[in-house]
Each structure stands twice: as C-alpha cells, then as structure tokens.
Amino acid sequence: MYTYRHEHRVRYRECDPMGVVYHTHYLDYFEAARTEALRDLGVRYRDLEHSGIIMPVVSANVEYKRSAEYDDVVIVEAQFREMPTVRVPIDYVVRRRENDDLLATGHTDLCFMDAERRRPVRIPENVRDAFLPHLPDAT
C-alpha cells in the first residue's frame, strides 16, 4: 500500500454558519491529497493532461465522523491499496492533527481516460512505473 499524508489548515471560508467545515469541502481535501500523492510519486496531473490523459472521478463517498472547525489542521491520508489499472481506487482518512480525532473517511474511484476520444484507457506506463516500488505485489 502507498499512503500519502497531506496537511491542510481549515480556512474561514470553508466553514458554515455553525463554525464547522461544510461537508463538500472534504471532497476538495481528497482532491488535494491525491494530487499531491501523485506528485510525490513523480506524476503530475498537468503532464498527464498534456499527454492526452485525463482522470475524472467516477464515484465518491464520504462518511463523516466528527466536525472539523476553523483553524484546525487536518491530516488527509490518501491510500492506494492496489495497482491502478483503468480505474484508480483511493481510500481516504481525515484526522485532526492536534489530537488525532477521526473526522471522516472516504473513497473515490477515478479512471484513466483518453481526453480526445473520451474513452477509458489502461494505466499509462510511466504512472505504473511510479507505483511499482510502492505496490510490489503488482504484476
């Protein structure tokens, strides 16, 4: 499994009138974590897009456990448990840094898609190569 930890400080604009993070912002946190996870592996979304590959989200799920509040620092873990193929399944765990409270869990499925034809494609070789050292059981 490859796990990337992304740190984020909750901004005032992310909070609702009750002072807690509005629920849809967790999807933004997931996006930031997976984007930085890929960057950490040496894969940039921008480079994929320039090569004609896009990665749309095809499903998303969030389970809320506790509320994050303004100025909290949250740690968002993006967990890649298996080698991506056409689909890219990613699990997420969001915790408050201060006391390790579990705030949310989630899952997204993305897919590799040919940007011009709008058809799914297999994982690009350079992306597979980036994951291989971290997912050694992959064939």
C-alpha positions as CSV (number, residue, x, y, z in Angstrom):
1,M,0.0,0.0,0.0
2,Y,1.1,3.5,-0.8
3,T,0.0,6.2,1.7
4,Y,0.5,9.9,1.3
5,R,-0.2,12.3,4.2
6,H,-1.4,15.8,3.2
7,E,-1.7,18.6,5.8
8,H,-4.3,21.3,5.5
9,R,-5.3,24.2,7.7
10,V,-9.0,24.8,7.6
11,R,-9.8,28.3,6.3
12,Y,-12.6,30.5,7.4
13,R,-14.3,30.4,4.0
14,E,-14.6,26.6,4.3
15,C,-16.9,26.8,7.4
16,D,-20.6,27.1,7.6
17,P,-22.5,29.5,9.9
18,M,-22.1,26.9,12.7
19,G,-18.4,27.2,12.5
20,V,-17.7,23.8,11.1
21,V,-16.3,22.7,7.8
22,Y,-19.0,22.5,5.2
23,H,-19.4,18.9,4.1
24,T,-18.5,19.3,0.4
25,H,-15.0,20.6,1.3
26,Y,-13.9,17.1,2.2
27,L,-14.0,16.2,-1.5
28,D,-11.7,19.2,-2.1
29,Y,-9.4,17.8,0.6
30,F,-9.4,14.4,-1.1
31,E,-8.5,16.0,-4.4
32,A,-5.6,17.9,-2.9
33,A,-4.3,14.7,-1.2
34,R,-4.4,12.5,-4.3
35,T,-2.9,15.2,-6.5
36,E,0.0,15.7,-4.1
37,A,0.3,11.9,-3.7
38,L,0.8,11.5,-7.4
39,R,3.2,14.5,-7.5
40,D,5.2,12.8,-4.7
41,L,5.5,9.7,-7.0
42,G,6.7,11.9,-9.8
43,V,3.4,12.0,-11.7
44,R,1.9,15.5,-12.3
45,Y,-1.7,15.9,-13.5
46,R,-0.6,18.6,-15.8
47,D,1.8,16.2,-17.6
48,L,-0.9,13.6,-17.9
49,E,-3.2,16.1,-19.4
50,H,-0.5,17.3,-21.9
51,S,-0.1,13.7,-22.9
52,G,-3.8,13.4,-23.7
53,I,-4.9,11.6,-20.5
54,I,-7.5,12.9,-18.0
55,M,-8.6,11.3,-14.7
56,P,-12.3,12.0,-14.0
57,V,-13.9,10.9,-10.7
58,V,-16.4,8.2,-11.4
59,S,-17.6,7.7,-7.9
60,A,-17.1,9.3,-4.5
61,N,-18.1,8.5,-0.9
62,V,-17.6,10.3,2.4
63,E,-18.5,9.2,5.9
64,Y,-18.5,12.0,8.4
65,K,-17.4,11.1,12.0
66,R,-16.7,14.4,13.7
67,S,-16.6,18.1,12.7
68,A,-13.5,20.0,11.7
69,E,-13.5,23.6,12.6
70,Y,-11.9,26.9,11.6
71,D,-8.1,26.9,12.0
72,D,-7.9,23.1,12.7
73,V,-5.0,21.4,11.0
74,V,-6.2,18.3,9.4
75,I,-4.2,15.4,8.0
76,V,-5.7,13.8,4.9
77,E,-4.3,10.4,4.1
78,A,-4.7,9.2,0.5
79,Q,-4.2,5.4,0.4
80,F,-3.6,3.5,-2.8
81,R,-4.1,-0.2,-1.8
82,E,-3.7,-1.7,-5.2
83,M,-2.1,-1.0,-8.5
84,P,-4.3,1.2,-10.7
85,T,-5.5,-0.4,-13.9
86,V,-8.1,1.5,-15.8
87,R,-9.7,2.5,-12.5
88,V,-7.8,4.2,-9.7
89,P,-9.4,3.3,-6.3
90,I,-8.3,5.6,-3.5
91,D,-9.2,5.4,0.2
92,Y,-9.0,8.5,2.5
93,V,-8.7,9.1,6.2
94,V,-9.1,12.6,7.7
95,R,-7.8,13.3,11.2
96,R,-7.3,16.4,13.3
97,R,-3.6,16.8,13.8
98,E,-3.9,18.2,17.3
99,N,-5.5,15.1,18.9
100,D,-5.7,12.5,16.1
101,D,-9.6,12.6,16.2
102,L,-11.0,10.7,13.2
103,L,-13.1,13.3,11.3
104,A,-14.0,11.4,8.1
105,T,-13.3,8.5,5.9
106,G,-13.9,8.2,2.2
107,H,-13.3,6.6,-1.1
108,T,-13.0,7.7,-4.7
109,D,-12.7,5.9,-8.0
110,L,-11.1,7.7,-10.8
111,C,-10.3,6.3,-14.2
112,F,-7.7,7.0,-16.9
113,M,-9.4,8.4,-20.0
114,D,-8.3,9.4,-23.4
115,A,-9.1,13.1,-23.4
116,E,-9.9,13.3,-27.1
117,R,-12.0,10.2,-27.5
118,R,-13.5,10.3,-24.0
119,R,-12.9,6.6,-23.7
120,P,-11.3,4.7,-20.7
121,V,-7.7,3.5,-21.2
122,R,-5.3,1.4,-19.2
123,I,-2.8,3.0,-16.8
124,P,0.0,4.8,-18.6
125,E,3.3,3.0,-18.4
126,N,5.1,5.9,-16.6
127,V,2.3,6.0,-13.9
128,R,2.6,2.2,-13.5
129,D,6.3,2.5,-13.1
130,A,5.9,5.2,-10.5
131,F,3.7,3.0,-8.4
132,L,5.8,-0.2,-8.8
133,P,8.2,0.5,-5.9
134,H,5.3,1.1,-3.5
135,L,3.0,-1.7,-4.7
136,P,5.5,-4.6,-5.1
137,D,2.8,-7.3,-5.3
138,A,1.5,-5.8,-8.6
139,T,2.2,-7.7,-11.7
